[in-house]
Amino acid sequence: MDKNIIIIVTGSNRGLGQAICRLLAQTSHDPPLTIYATSRESVSLDIKPLHNNLIHFEQLDITTTSSIQSLISKINSPVDILINNAAVALDREYNYENAVKTFEVNYRATRNICELFLNAGGMAKNKGSRIVNVTASGSSKLSSYSKDIQAQFCSSSLTLAGLDNLADIYLQSVKAGTEEESGWNHVKGSYNVSKSCVNALTAVLSRQYPGILINCCCPGWNKTDMGSLGGDFGKDPMEGAKIPVKLAIGDIGDVSGGYWANDSIVDTGDGKLREW
């Protein structure tokens, strides 16, 4: 029998991340799944895997390179699937300090963990491996930005260095209080801009690693701690988990670099390819 499919899920201690792990653990797959449910606190969840799947609960701080490297060493086998779910939303107190923290977790840490798992984690040489970046519906509203910023985000020649620079330009505009004049027209809010960077990161990495399926998705509005920031509204996180799980282990053809979502943030389907 083939070895189990090794899947890493970040931010699995609650909300959508926990739901992703639960749905994976309940899914019949050949070969079975070995799920590493990771979080900063290494929380053991009440999840009983079915269909010969396995689940391990591991500590991972995605903002710390040594923590990522420690997990890679512990697994000691090429990783098949990385689901980047961990994120923060700090815009209830919108200021420069919180914007920097938001970008450190949502964009820079996601960029770093992707590169480490692709290289040190063996994913780049593991044919058929996948990365799923969980983003947000607000990040798909490119029309909110100036035409110049839209063009930079969507450019087929955008590089990681160029994307880092674009992130820095946004943060400097927050520091100066010039977001609107600088073309970041829909803010005050760093969360959606950080997730726009993750959408663009997905496209850049898909061009750099053509043998890997790298996609991003909006899971919709879920009844989670983060989802409650938008009001008492949303769907069961198990419904929101359908899209990232589909991108992780479902049949998506050879699509890479795509943004996936439902027609509405409260729809309960498993998503489709969309423009962002």
Buried (B, 14 or more C-beta within 10 A) or exposed (E): EEEBBBBBBBBBBBBBBBBBBBBBBBBEBEEBBBBBBBBBEBBEBEBEBEEBBEBEBBBBBBBEBEBBEBBBEEBEBBBBBBBBBBBBBBBEEBBBEBBBBBBBBBBBBBBBBBBBBBEBBBBBEBEEBBBBBBBBBBBBEBEBBBEEBBEBBBBEEBEBEBBBEBBEBBBEBBEEEEBEEBBBEBBEBBBBBBBBBBBBBBBBBBBBBEEBBBBBBBBBBBBBEBBBEEEEEBBEBBBBBBBBBBBBBBEBEEEBBBBBBBEEBBBEBBBEEBEB
